[in-house]
Amino acid sequence: MFETAPFRKEPAHMTDDEFSMRIEMLENRLMHQEAALEELTRILLTQEERIREQSETIKRLREHVRALLPSQLALPEEETPPPHY
């Protein structure tokens, strides 16, 4: 994805042109990494919003289903008395 340096000389042995080229390559890599980080941040924020919306939808649906389904327990006034009464 990124170009690697065509040379691996120690900075003390580099010419000015080699040093300038290396600085330019590092600046380009940094620019691409910053752009990638911004894109990842944007995607993460979008996903967080979707998760929040989906959580709210699930909560509403759960409440709706609970309201539609009859309770497994009868109301106290609907309970039949136990056999020993």
Backbone as a chain_set.jsonl record, in Angstrom:
{"seq": "MFETAPFRKEPAHMTDDEFSMRIEMLENRLMHQEAALEELTRILLTQEERIREQSETIKRLREHVRALLPSQLALPEEETPPPHY", "coords": {"N": [[0.826, -1.183, 0.0], [1.83, 1.307, 0.889], [4.699, 3.02, -0.249], [7.966, 1.771, 0.159], [11.079, 2.847, 1.456], [13.568, 3.31, -0.99], [16.071, 2.912, -0.198], [18.187, 2.284, 2.608], [19.886, 3.882, 4.219], [21.93, 5.213, 6.805], [20.963, 8.222, 8.446], [23.117, 10.045, 8.576], [24.652, 9.413, 6.389], [23.194, 10.078, 4.184], [22.357, 11.845, 1.202], [21.357, 15.252, 0.548], [19.219, 15.223, -1.254], [18.311, 12.559, -1.009], [17.554, 12.57, 1.65], [15.52, 14.517, 1.597], [13.716, 13.192, -0.102], [13.054, 11.011, 1.5], [11.821, 12.305, 3.672], [9.628, 13.398, 2.332], [8.296, 11.019, 1.564], [7.625, 10.026, 4.092], [5.906, 12.067, 4.931], [3.849, 11.707, 3.067], [2.959, 9.133, 3.769], [2.028, 9.693, 6.344], [-0.051, 11.462, 5.723], [-1.81, 9.747, 4.338], [-2.391, 7.943, 6.402], [-3.654, 9.625, 8.235], [-5.934, 10.299, 6.744], [-7.107, 7.769, 6.534], [-7.623, 7.283, 9.23], [-9.488, 9.309, 9.782], [-11.587, 8.419, 8.13], [-12.174, 5.938, 9.328], [-13.034, 6.862, 11.82], [-15.34, 8.273, 11.081], [-16.9, 6.157, 10.086], [-17.149, 4.637, 12.43], [-18.634, 6.39, 14.071], [-21.013, 6.463, 12.6], [-21.803, 3.772, 12.824], [-22.169, 3.592, 15.599], [-24.391, 5.261, 15.908], [-26.306, 3.821, 14.439], [-26.427, 1.473, 15.98], [-27.437, 2.517, 18.351], [-29.981, 3.379, 17.453], [-31.051, 0.885, 16.685], [-31.069, -0.437, 19.139], [-32.963, 1.086, 20.528], [-35.191, 0.537, 18.925], [-35.458, -2.234, 19.323], [-36.057, -2.216, 22.044], [-38.553, -0.874, 22.039], [-40.034, -2.702, 20.467], [-39.916, -4.978, 22.099], [-41.396, -4.089, 24.316], [-43.842, -3.687, 23.039], [-44.493, -6.307, 22.187], [-44.7, -7.559, 24.685], [-46.948, -6.249, 25.62], [-48.87, -7.211, 23.894], [-48.929, -9.984, 24.267], [-50.554, -12.378, 26.301], [-50.292, -12.483, 29.838], [-48.434, -14.942, 31.627], [-49.157, -15.334, 34.163], [-52.062, -15.177, 36.122], [-54.253, -12.483, 37.018], [-54.534, -11.423, 40.455], [-57.27, -11.423, 41.307], [-58.353, -13.16, 39.479], [-57.337, -15.606, 40.035], [-57.783, -18.983, 40.932], [-58.843, -20.343, 44.024], [-56.605, -22.155, 46.168], [-56.675, -25.789, 46.561], [-57.053, -26.48, 49.293], [-58.78, -24.682, 50.445]], "CA": [[0.0, 0.0, 0.0], [2.728, 2.448, 0.939], [6.019, 2.763, -0.798], [9.042, 1.689, 1.141], [12.249, 3.616, 1.031], [14.411, 2.525, -1.891], [17.395, 2.819, 0.41], [18.148, 2.255, 4.067], [21.142, 4.43, 4.707], [21.883, 5.984, 8.043], [20.768, 9.641, 8.114], [24.391, 10.765, 8.422], [25.227, 9.084, 5.087], [22.257, 10.431, 3.118], [22.518, 13.137, 0.538], [20.211, 16.125, 0.791], [18.105, 14.736, -2.076], [17.797, 11.333, -0.393], [16.894, 12.956, 2.89], [14.277, 15.182, 1.201], [12.813, 12.171, -0.613], [12.584, 10.23, 2.648], [10.875, 13.155, 4.408], [8.414, 13.469, 1.514], [7.618, 9.73, 1.672], [7.035, 9.971, 5.431], [4.764, 12.98, 4.937], [2.778, 11.054, 2.298], [2.417, 8.052, 4.601], [1.268, 10.327, 7.419], [-1.265, 12.0, 5.129], [-2.701, 8.608, 4.086], [-2.828, 7.407, 7.691], [-4.63, 10.572, 8.783], [-7.172, 10.141, 5.971], [-7.694, 6.489, 6.938], [-8.134, 7.454, 10.588], [-10.718, 10.103, 9.668], [-12.61, 7.55, 7.551], [-12.56, 4.981, 10.366], [-13.791, 7.598, 12.826], [-16.654, 8.538, 10.494], [-17.62, 4.881, 10.058], [-17.453, 4.276, 13.81], [-19.739, 7.234, 14.522], [-22.212, 5.995, 11.903], [-22.194, 2.502, 13.432], [-22.684, 3.869, 16.938], [-25.746, 5.8, 15.747], [-27.163, 2.705, 14.026], [-26.608, 0.592, 17.139], [-28.344, 3.22, 19.261], [-31.322, 3.294, 16.856], [-31.501, -0.503, 16.747], [-31.362, -0.735, 20.55], [-34.246, 1.724, 20.836], [-36.222, -0.217, 18.211], [-35.629, -3.503, 20.037], [-36.744, -1.924, 23.304], [-39.957, -0.612, 21.717], [-40.652, -3.953, 20.023], [-40.064, -5.836, 23.274], [-42.533, -3.567, 25.081], [-45.041, -3.932, 22.236], [-44.792, -7.746, 22.255], [-45.172, -7.835, 26.04], [-48.303, -5.724, 25.749], [-49.764, -8.033, 23.089], [-49.005, -11.357, 24.763], [-51.17, -12.49, 27.633], [-49.362, -12.834, 30.901], [-48.482, -16.332, 32.066], [-49.751, -15.312, 35.501], [-53.378, -14.545, 36.177], [-54.383, -11.415, 38.006], [-54.928, -12.011, 41.746], [-58.72, -11.647, 41.38], [-58.706, -14.23, 38.559], [-56.751, -16.855, 40.525], [-58.678, -19.89, 41.639], [-58.275, -20.614, 45.328], [-55.948, -23.466, 46.253], [-57.62, -26.861, 46.922], [-57.307, -26.615, 50.729], [-59.746, -23.666, 50.916]], "C": [[0.871, 1.247, 0.0], [4.062, 2.049, 0.35], [7.021, 2.64, 0.334], [10.229, 2.451, 0.583], [13.118, 2.754, 0.127], [15.816, 2.327, -1.327], [17.235, 2.852, 1.919], [19.494, 2.724, 4.611], [20.918, 5.123, 6.037], [21.727, 7.458, 7.658], [22.074, 10.405, 7.895], [25.006, 10.527, 7.05], [24.312, 9.439, 3.922], [22.644, 11.762, 2.49], [21.285, 13.972, 0.863], [18.99, 15.66, -0.009], [17.486, 13.479, -1.477], [17.015, 11.652, 0.885], [15.547, 13.63, 2.59], [13.255, 14.174, 0.694], [12.233, 11.348, 0.542], [11.563, 11.026, 3.47], [9.552, 13.226, 3.65], [7.62, 12.162, 1.595], [6.947, 9.59, 3.045], [5.815, 10.886, 5.533], [3.576, 12.372, 4.188], [2.138, 9.929, 3.105], [1.551, 8.628, 5.714], [-0.071, 10.859, 6.888], [-2.279, 10.87, 4.877], [-3.232, 8.02, 5.396], [-3.851, 8.33, 8.344], [-5.966, 10.45, 8.063], [-7.872, 8.838, 6.368], [-8.306, 6.595, 8.331], [-9.433, 8.264, 10.58], [-11.87, 9.255, 9.125], [-13.089, 6.534, 8.592], [-13.385, 5.644, 11.459], [-15.205, 7.878, 12.329], [-17.504, 7.268, 10.484], [-18.032, 4.472, 11.469], [-18.623, 5.101, 14.344], [-21.06, 6.819, 13.882], [-22.717, 4.693, 12.523], [-22.757, 2.705, 14.834], [-24.119, 4.388, 16.864], [-26.717, 4.685, 15.347], [-27.438, 1.763, 15.195], [-27.566, 1.227, 18.13], [-29.788, 3.14, 18.745], [-31.877, 1.879, 16.962], [-31.845, -0.901, 18.183], [-32.698, -0.135, 20.953], [-35.403, 0.978, 20.16], [-36.497, -1.539, 18.919], [-36.381, -3.282, 21.342], [-38.238, -1.681, 23.063], [-40.684, -1.881, 21.292], [-40.878, -4.905, 21.195], [-41.27, -5.395, 24.103], [-43.848, -3.837, 24.349], [-45.456, -5.405, 22.318], [-45.313, -8.107, 23.64], [-46.618, -7.361, 26.225], [-49.308, -6.589, 24.986], [-49.947, -9.446, 23.635], [-49.696, -11.396, 26.119], [-50.122, -12.935, 28.652], [-49.518, -14.3, 31.249], [-49.131, -16.439, 33.453], [-51.099, -14.615, 35.444], [-53.341, -13.419, 37.195], [-54.855, -12.029, 39.323], [-56.418, -12.285, 41.837], [-59.185, -12.776, 40.457], [-58.179, -15.598, 39.03], [-57.819, -17.711, 41.193], [-58.04, -20.197, 42.99], [-57.619, -21.995, 45.357], [-56.935, -24.505, 46.786], [-57.923, -26.931, 48.418], [-58.251, -25.559, 51.254], [-61.119, -24.228, 50.878]], "O": [[0.663, 2.149, -0.812], [4.491, 0.899, 0.441], [6.921, 3.334, 1.345], [10.345, 2.661, -0.625], [13.378, 1.593, 0.441], [16.644, 1.644, -1.931], [16.257, 3.39, 2.438], [20.147, 2.016, 5.378], [19.809, 5.566, 6.336], [22.292, 7.898, 6.657], [22.109, 11.335, 7.089], [25.8, 11.343, 6.583], [24.634, 9.125, 2.776], [23.175, 12.662, 3.141], [20.295, 13.461, 1.386], [17.865, 15.696, 0.49], [16.262, 13.349, -1.442], [15.96, 11.076, 1.151], [14.55, 13.346, 3.253], [12.07, 14.275, 1.01], [11.044, 11.03, 0.544], [10.556, 10.473, 3.911], [8.481, 13.127, 4.25], [6.393, 12.197, 1.685], [5.826, 9.09, 3.141], [4.811, 10.524, 6.146], [2.432, 12.505, 4.622], [0.915, 9.79, 3.121], [0.469, 8.112, 5.995], [-1.102, 10.714, 7.545], [-3.465, 11.023, 5.168], [-4.401, 7.643, 5.478], [-4.815, 7.856, 8.944], [-7.018, 10.492, 8.699], [-9.094, 8.811, 6.52], [-9.385, 6.058, 8.581], [-10.374, 7.929, 11.299], [-12.999, 9.362, 9.604], [-14.291, 6.299, 8.716], [-14.334, 5.048, 11.968], [-16.166, 7.732, 13.085], [-18.684, 7.301, 10.831], [-19.153, 4.007, 11.674], [-19.51, 4.558, 15.003], [-22.101, 6.823, 14.538], [-23.92, 4.528, 12.726], [-23.728, 2.049, 15.21], [-24.964, 3.997, 17.669], [-27.831, 4.619, 15.867], [-28.568, 1.309, 15.372], [-28.42, 0.54, 18.692], [-30.708, 2.864, 19.515], [-33.048, 1.696, 17.293], [-32.813, -1.626, 18.41], [-33.484, -0.781, 21.646], [-36.467, 0.809, 20.755], [-37.655, -1.919, 19.092], [-37.249, -4.077, 21.702], [-39.084, -2.208, 23.785], [-41.819, -2.116, 21.706], [-41.916, -5.562, 21.273], [-42.067, -6.225, 24.54], [-44.851, -4.177, 24.976], [-46.635, -5.711, 22.497], [-46.266, -8.878, 23.761], [-47.408, -8.009, 26.912], [-50.469, -6.688, 25.385], [-51.016, -10.037, 23.477], [-49.45, -10.548, 26.977], [-49.191, -13.674, 28.331], [-50.62, -14.843, 31.174], [-49.591, -17.508, 33.854], [-51.25, -13.583, 34.789], [-52.514, -13.404, 38.106], [-55.517, -13.066, 39.305], [-56.804, -13.307, 42.404], [-60.287, -13.296, 40.628], [-58.549, -16.63, 38.469], [-58.659, -17.202, 41.935], [-56.817, -20.298, 43.085], [-58.046, -22.9, 44.639], [-57.935, -24.137, 47.403], [-58.995, -27.416, 48.78], [-58.508, -25.547, 52.458], [-62.077, -23.541, 51.233]]}, "num_chains": 1, "name": "protein.A"}
